[in-house]
Amino acid sequence: MNPLWFLRAKRWAQNPPSAKRVIMVFAIIAFCITLAALEHFGYWPDWAAAERLRP
C-alpha cells in the first residue's frame, strides 16, 4: 500500500467531511443504483435508451 494513502487517511480523520456532504454522496449513489435497476429490470423508457450505431 502506498504511504501517501496513510497521509490522506490521517488528514481525513482530522477533518472529516460534513454531514451534508456525506448525505449528498449517498444520495448520488442511491440515484445511480436506482437508474441502473430501472434499466436492468426493463422499466427504462425506450425513448431514453441510447442506441448503438453500427460503423
Beta strands, then each sheet from edge to edge (+ up, - down):
end
